[in-house]
């Protein structure tokens, strides 16, 4: 992903609400399935860390490896993920 594409996705994500939050239970199977569902539905999502802020880098690595999404940016305790929809007719974001 080029820097220009990352900047474009960051601009798109600015107005998006946070759809997934990692709280006191950490990164569970339910959280991973929620991330998968949101990526399938929206392609671009925001994830916020309520707890586990110290382990943020490791958890983000795990999310990227499991979901196959691209980590666009980390702003404070909020991460932005993008994964292009597999069906070309359902793609909302064109890079």
N, C-alpha and C positions, 0 to 999 in steps of 0.2 A: 504494500500500500504506500502510495507516495505521500509526501508531506501536504501537498495540495488536497488530496483526497481526505486525509485526516482532518485538515482544517475545515473542509466542506462538511464532513460528518459532525464535527464539533459544533458548527453553526446550526445544523439541523437539530442536534440533541439539546441545544440550549433551552428551548421551550418545552421539552418533553418532561413529563413527571417521572419520578423514580418509581419503577415498577417492581423491583425486587430489593428486599432488605435482608442483610445478614445480621442476625441478632444473637441472643445468648446461646442458642443451640449450634451456632456455627454453620458450616457448609454441609448440609445434610442432603440426602437423596431427593427430598421434597424441594429443596432450594434449586438443585441442579435441574430437576424436571420443570420447575417454574421458569428458569432461565431458558430452557429449550422451548417451552411453549411460547414465551414472549418473543424470542428470536424468530420463531416460525410465523408468528402473527404480525410482528412489526419490523423486523430486520435490525432496527436500531433501538437499543434499550439503555436505561441507566440503572445501576446497581449501587446501593449505599451500604456502607459498613456502620452498623450501630455499635457492635462489639467486635472483638477480634481485629482491632485496628493494627496491632503490632504484627500480626501474621498476614497482613493484607497481601503482600507480594506473593507468598506461597499459595494463598487461596485463589488469587487471580490467575496464577499459572495453572492451577488445577482446573479452573473454569474454562480457560482457553483450550487446554488439552482435551477435556471431556466434550465440550460443545463444538469445537472447531471454529469458534468465533474469533474475530480480530479484536484485540484490545485497542480501542481508538485513543483513549486518553484517561488519565487519572487526575481528577481535580479535587483536592482535599481528600475526603473519605467517599467520594463518588467516582465510580468507574463507568465508562461508556463502552459498550460492546456493539459490534456490527457483524452480521452474517448474512450474506446474500441469499435470498430465497432460491431454492433449487428449481422451482417452476418459473420459467421466464415470464409467463403471463401474470404471475402474482407479485412480481418485483415492484416495489414502490420507489426504491432509491436506485438511481442509475449513476454509476461512477464513470 
